[in-house]
């Protein structure tokens, strides 16, 4: 393990990816939507929507 690298939280990294990579954000949403009618799919969809909304300033953290 390289101790010289600063660690970044998963949440912070995800927010950065969602803000800076529209293709990643779109693919995440498309995958969740495709599974929405499956068992527990709506819960999975909500788990994707919250960080997307947060990354784009639509929800408080």
C-alpha positions, 0 to 999 in steps of 0.5 A: 500500500502506498502511504503517500497517496491521500485517501478519498472517500467513496462518496467524494469520488462518486460525486466527482465522477457523476459531475464530470463524466456524463456518460458514467452518470447516464450509464448508471441511470440507464442500468438502474432503469432497466432493472426497475421492474425487477424484484427490489429494482425500485430500491436500486433505482432510488439508490442511484437517483439520490447521488445523481441528484446530490452531485448536480445540486438538487438534494441536500447532503 
